Amino acid sequence: MYTDTEGIILRQTKTVNGRRMLTLFSLKYGKISAGTGINERSRGKNALAMRPFTHGRYELFKTRDTYNINGAETIHSYYAIGEDVDKYMTCAYILEFTEKLLPEEQPMPQLFHLLAEFFAVMENRKNRFETLVIAYQLKALALCGHQPELDGCIHCGSKDSVLLFDIKEGGVVCGPCTQKYPSNIVNAPLIYEINFGIVNILRYFLSNPLTSFEKLALDVPIEKLLRVMIKDYIGYHLDLGPLKSEGFLPM
């Protein structure tokens, strides 16, 4: 069956006889593996759509068990991402994170549009990319059903006096409920001391589009704390394994 879909290439691997195997995040079919003989280094509209960070339209031949890309054209190339090394590595990390997060062949249109939105914002941003990474990951987790509990205490539901973020329990803890924890709990693994300012930042990220963060940068100490919290949250609640590109992120 011949069909087509919008898509973003997450990864590609060379195989035999000049062919490649692509991992494609498609709007219609979700994450799929597809073979192709199109070389990204050749000339023409097909090749341009095979390059990293390109939002394209892909012509597929679909059988019961396989996909093959017969043709492609670019919708948006996000060309500026490749002109900055730190920006490139940040986007490579987000691609790898997204690939690990996605189930096979399950359409996730909201996450697809979020990824395209991330690239569009990154294309125009000059520095301090980490704030956008935090916002994207938090919103992606929410779309995949792994959003931390931020609206009320995970033990009693209280919306007042939030003092802790408990990674294992998956959300915030109010002042009275911290009495249930050992006295040295703030030094324990996967427990973070926070305040309403941190919680409000996380809520703001979840309730606003990425485009509203194009020029927003968190204070460095808050950014570092949120980065560690979200990394620990992902590591505890999702079996994604280590991300190879994480070591190349700008500090």
C-alpha positions in Angstrom: 0.0 0.0 0.0 1.3 3.5 -0.9 0.7 6.2 1.6 2.3 9.4 2.9 2.8 11.1 6.2 4.5 14.1 7.8 7.5 13.1 9.9 10.7 13.9 11.6 13.7 11.6 11.3 14.9 10.5 14.8 17.8 8.3 13.7 19.4 6.7 10.7 21.7 3.8 10.2 23.7 2.8 7.1 23.0 -0.7 5.8 24.2 -2.5 2.7 24.3 -1.3 -0.9 23.9 2.3 0.0 20.6 1.8 1.8 19.7 3.3 5.2 17.4 2.2 8.0 15.5 5.2 9.5 13.6 5.7 12.7 10.9 8.0 11.7 8.5 9.8 14.1 5.5 10.0 11.7 2.4 12.0 12.3 0.2 9.2 10.9 1.8 6.0 12.3 3.9 7.2 15.3 7.5 5.9 15.6 8.3 3.5 12.8 11.4 1.9 11.2 11.7 2.4 7.5 14.2 1.5 4.9 15.2 3.8 2.0 17.7 4.1 -0.8 17.6 8.0 -0.6 21.0 9.5 0.4 20.9 12.7 2.3 24.1 13.9 0.7 22.7 13.8 -2.8 21.0 16.7 -4.5 17.2 17.1 -4.8 14.2 17.5 -2.6 14.3 13.9 -1.5 17.8 14.3 0.0 17.0 17.5 1.8 14.2 15.8 3.8 16.6 13.2 5.0 18.8 15.6 7.0 18.7 15.9 10.8 16.0 18.2 12.4 13.9 18.4 9.2 10.2 18.3 9.3 9.2 16.6 6.0 6.5 14.7 4.1 7.4 11.1 3.4 6.0 8.8 0.7 5.8 5.3 2.1 5.3 1.9 0.7 3.7 0.0 3.6 3.4 -3.8 3.8 2.0 -5.8 6.7 5.4 -5.7 8.5 7.6 -3.1 6.9 7.8 0.5 5.6 10.0 1.9 2.8 10.5 5.6 2.1 10.2 6.1 -1.7 10.2 9.9 -1.8 10.3 12.9 0.5 10.0 16.7 0.5 10.9 19.3 3.1 8.2 21.2 5.0 10.7 23.0 7.3 14.4 22.4 7.5 15.3 24.3 10.7 18.5 25.1 9.0 19.9 27.4 11.8 20.1 24.5 14.2 23.1 23.1 12.3 24.9 26.4 12.4 25.5 26.3 16.2 27.3 23.3 17.8 25.6 23.7 21.2 22.2 24.2 19.6 22.8 21.1 17.4 23.8 18.9 20.4 20.9 20.1 22.4 18.5 19.2 19.6 20.3 15.8 19.2 19.7 15.1 22.8 16.0 15.9 22.5 15.7 13.6 19.4 17.2 10.8 21.4 15.1 11.4 24.4 11.9 11.5 22.2 12.9 8.3 20.5 13.3 6.5 23.8 10.0 7.9 25.1 7.9 6.9 22.1 6.2 3.5 21.8 6.4 1.7 18.5 3.7 2.4 15.9 1.4 4.4 18.2 0.4 7.8 16.8 1.1 10.7 19.2 0.2 13.8 17.2 0.4 16.2 20.2 4.0 15.1 20.9 4.8 15.3 17.2 3.7 18.9 17.1 5.5 19.7 20.4 8.8 18.4 18.9 8.3 20.6 15.8 7.5 23.5 18.0 10.7 22.9 20.0 12.8 23.0 16.8 11.1 26.2 15.7 11.9 27.9 19.0 15.5 26.6 19.1 16.1 27.8 15.6 15.6 31.4 16.9 17.1 31.1 20.3 20.7 32.4 20.9 21.7 30.8 24.1 20.6 29.3 27.5 19.0 26.3 25.8 18.6 24.3 29.0 15.4 26.2 30.0 13.8 24.9 26.8 15.0 21.4 27.4 13.3 21.4 30.8 10.1 22.7 29.4 10.0 20.2 26.6 10.7 17.2 28.7 8.1 18.2 31.3 5.5 18.7 28.6 6.5 15.5 26.8 6.2 13.5 30.0 2.7 14.9 30.5 1.6 14.0 27.0 2.8 10.4 27.6 0.9 10.1 30.9 3.9 10.5 33.3 3.2 14.1 34.6 4.3 14.6 38.2 1.7 15.7 40.7 2.0 19.4 41.2 -1.6 20.6 42.0 -1.7 19.2 45.5 0.2 17.1 48.1 0.6 13.5 47.0 -0.4 12.3 50.5 -3.3 14.5 51.5 -4.1 16.7 48.5 -3.4 20.0 50.3 -2.4 22.9 48.0 -0.7 24.8 50.8 2.9 25.0 52.2 4.6 22.8 49.6 8.0 21.9 51.0 9.3 18.8 49.2 9.3 17.0 45.8 9.4 13.3 46.3 10.6 11.6 43.1 9.5 8.0 44.1 6.0 9.1 45.1 5.8 11.3 42.0 5.0 14.8 43.2 5.0 17.5 45.8 4.6 17.1 49.6 3.0 19.7 51.9 4.5 21.0 55.2 2.4 18.8 57.6 3.0 15.7 55.6 6.7 16.1 55.8 6.3 15.1 59.4 5.9 11.6 58.1 9.4 11.6 56.7 12.6 11.2 58.7 14.2 14.4 60.1 17.1 14.2 57.6 14.9 13.6 54.6 16.1 16.6 52.6 19.5 14.9 52.3 18.0 11.6 51.1 18.2 10.4 47.5 15.3 11.4 45.3 13.9 14.0 47.8 14.2 17.7 47.0 13.5 20.7 49.1 11.4 23.1 47.1 9.0 26.1 47.4 6.0 27.5 45.7 8.2 29.4 43.3 9.6 26.1 41.9 6.1 24.6 41.7 4.7 27.6 39.9 7.5 27.5 37.3 6.7 23.8 36.6 3.0 24.6 36.3 3.8 27.5 34.0 5.8 25.3 31.7 2.9 22.8 31.5 0.2 25.4 30.8 1.9 27.5 28.2 3.2 26.8 24.7 7.0 26.5 24.1 6.8 29.6 21.8 6.2 31.7 24.9 9.6 30.6 26.3 11.6 31.7 23.3 13.3 34.5 25.3 12.8 33.1 28.8 15.8 31.8 30.8 15.6 30.6 34.3 18.0 31.8 37.0 21.0 29.4 36.9 20.5 27.8 40.4 16.8 27.1 39.7 17.6 25.8 36.2 20.2 23.4 37.7 17.9 22.2 40.4 15.0 21.5 37.9 17.3 19.7 35.5 18.5 17.3 38.2 14.9 16.8 39.5 13.6 16.0 36.1 16.5 13.8 35.2 16.0 11.8 38.4 12.2 11.7 37.8 12.7 10.3 34.3 15.3 7.8 35.5 13.1 6.5 38.3 9.7 6.3 36.5 10.7 5.5 32.9 13.0 2.7 31.7 14.7 4.8 29.0 18.3 3.7 29.7 21.3 6.1 29.3 21.2 8.7 26.6 24.4 8.8 24.6 23.9 12.5 23.6 23.6 13.7 27.2 27.3 13.9 27.6 27.6 16.5 24.8 25.0 18.9 26.2 26.3 22.5 26.8 26.8 23.2 30.4 
